[in-house]
Amino acid sequence: MDDREHEPPSLDQLAAMAEQALATIPPRLAAHMDNVSFVIQDWPDDETLRGLGIRNRLRLLGLYRGTPLNKRSVWQIARFPDRIFLYRQPIIDSARRTGTDLAHVVRHVLIHEIAHHFGYSDEDIAALEARPD
């Protein structure tokens, strides 16, 4: 058995997984993602964790920073691109703890953060996830 099979993915490999997941969103939604950049980091920074009141850095798998589409005004002039952060170590930990395929966790976190870009709250997202198909 190759030891590399048990190595966690690199930042670049996780970014490739996120790109694959992004390619699966419907084109009508993807059309609204042109001003969003994606950032893959090992961990959330301490300032972010403090700002969100999170003590355990493994609890934050991703984060959307920006102005949701439903909160924008035509009067806003230039803005910085919105950003979606994916945190590699917490995502890997979540996949291991839950026994969930890593690509599935990456996609789930990415879709969750994209939902924030469209203006959904955590409560809205939880309600949608709880609905039967």
C-alpha positions as CSV (number, residue, x, y, z in Angstrom):
1,M,0.0,0.0,0.0
2,D,1.3,3.5,-0.9
3,D,1.7,5.8,2.1
4,R,0.5,8.7,0.0
5,E,-3.0,7.2,0.0
6,H,-3.2,8.2,3.7
7,E,-1.7,11.7,3.3
8,P,-4.2,14.5,3.6
9,P,-4.6,16.5,0.4
10,S,-2.5,19.6,-0.1
11,L,-4.0,23.1,-0.4
12,D,-3.7,22.7,-4.2
13,Q,-5.5,19.4,-4.1
14,L,-8.3,20.8,-2.0
15,A,-8.6,23.7,-4.3
16,A,-9.0,21.3,-7.2
17,M,-11.7,19.5,-5.3
18,A,-13.5,22.8,-4.7
19,E,-13.2,23.7,-8.5
20,Q,-14.8,20.3,-9.3
21,A,-17.6,21.0,-6.8
22,L,-18.1,24.5,-8.2
23,A,-18.5,23.1,-11.7
24,T,-21.5,21.2,-10.5
25,I,-23.6,24.2,-9.6
26,P,-26.3,25.2,-12.0
27,P,-25.2,27.7,-14.7
28,R,-28.0,30.1,-13.7
29,L,-26.4,30.3,-10.2
30,A,-22.8,30.2,-11.5
31,A,-23.5,33.3,-13.6
32,H,-23.7,35.3,-10.3
33,M,-20.4,34.1,-9.0
34,D,-18.2,36.2,-11.2
35,N,-17.1,38.6,-8.4
36,V,-16.3,35.9,-5.9
37,S,-12.8,34.7,-5.2
38,F,-12.1,31.4,-3.5
39,V,-9.3,31.2,-0.9
40,I,-8.1,27.9,0.5
41,Q,-6.2,28.1,3.8
42,D,-5.0,25.5,6.3
43,W,-6.8,27.2,9.2
44,P,-9.0,30.2,10.0
45,D,-7.0,33.0,11.5
46,D,-7.3,33.9,15.2
47,E,-9.0,37.3,14.4
48,T,-11.7,35.6,12.4
49,L,-12.3,33.0,15.1
50,R,-12.5,35.7,17.8
51,G,-14.9,37.8,15.6
52,L,-17.2,34.9,15.2
53,G,-16.9,33.8,18.9
54,I,-15.5,30.4,17.9
55,R,-13.0,28.8,20.4
56,N,-12.3,25.5,18.6
57,R,-10.7,26.2,15.3
58,L,-11.9,22.8,14.0
59,R,-15.5,24.1,14.0
60,L,-15.1,26.6,11.2
61,L,-14.9,24.7,7.9
62,G,-15.6,27.7,5.6
63,L,-16.6,31.3,5.6
64,Y,-18.2,33.8,3.2
65,R,-17.0,37.4,3.4
66,G,-18.8,39.9,1.3
67,T,-22.1,41.6,0.6
68,P,-24.8,39.0,-0.2
69,L,-26.6,39.6,-3.5
70,N,-29.9,40.3,-1.8
71,K,-28.3,43.1,0.3
72,R,-26.6,45.0,-2.6
73,S,-27.6,48.3,-3.9
74,V,-27.3,49.7,-7.4
75,W,-25.8,52.8,-5.7
76,Q,-22.8,50.8,-4.5
77,I,-19.8,51.9,-6.5
78,A,-16.7,49.7,-6.6
79,R,-16.5,46.8,-4.2
80,F,-13.8,44.4,-3.3
81,P,-14.6,40.9,-4.6
82,D,-16.5,38.7,-2.2
83,R,-14.5,35.8,-0.9
84,I,-15.3,32.3,0.1
85,F,-12.7,30.7,2.4
86,L,-12.4,26.9,2.7
87,Y,-10.3,25.7,5.7
88,R,-8.3,22.6,4.8
89,Q,-7.5,21.2,8.3
90,P,-11.1,21.5,9.7
91,I,-12.6,20.0,6.5
92,I,-10.2,17.1,6.7
93,D,-11.0,16.6,10.4
94,S,-14.8,16.7,9.7
95,A,-14.5,14.1,7.0
96,R,-12.5,11.8,9.3
97,R,-14.8,12.3,12.3
98,T,-17.9,11.7,10.3
99,G,-16.6,9.0,7.9
100,T,-17.8,11.2,5.1
101,D,-16.0,11.3,1.7
102,L,-13.7,14.3,1.7
103,A,-15.0,15.5,-1.7
104,H,-18.5,15.4,-0.3
105,V,-17.5,17.6,2.6
106,V,-15.7,20.1,0.4
107,R,-18.8,20.3,-1.9
108,H,-21.1,20.7,1.1
109,V,-19.0,23.5,2.7
110,L,-18.7,25.2,-0.7
111,I,-22.4,25.1,-1.4
112,H,-23.1,26.4,2.1
113,E,-20.9,29.4,1.6
114,I,-22.3,30.0,-1.9
115,A,-25.8,30.1,-0.2
116,H,-24.5,32.9,2.0
117,H,-23.4,34.8,-1.1
118,F,-27.0,34.5,-2.3
119,G,-28.3,35.9,1.0
120,Y,-29.3,32.7,2.9
121,S,-28.8,32.7,6.6
122,D,-27.5,29.6,8.5
123,E,-31.0,29.0,9.7
124,D,-32.3,29.2,6.1
125,I,-29.7,26.7,5.0
126,A,-30.4,24.3,7.9
127,A,-34.1,24.4,7.0
128,L,-33.3,23.6,3.3
129,E,-31.0,20.8,4.3
130,A,-33.6,19.3,6.6
131,R,-36.3,19.1,3.9
132,P,-36.8,15.7,2.4
133,D,-36.0,15.5,-1.3
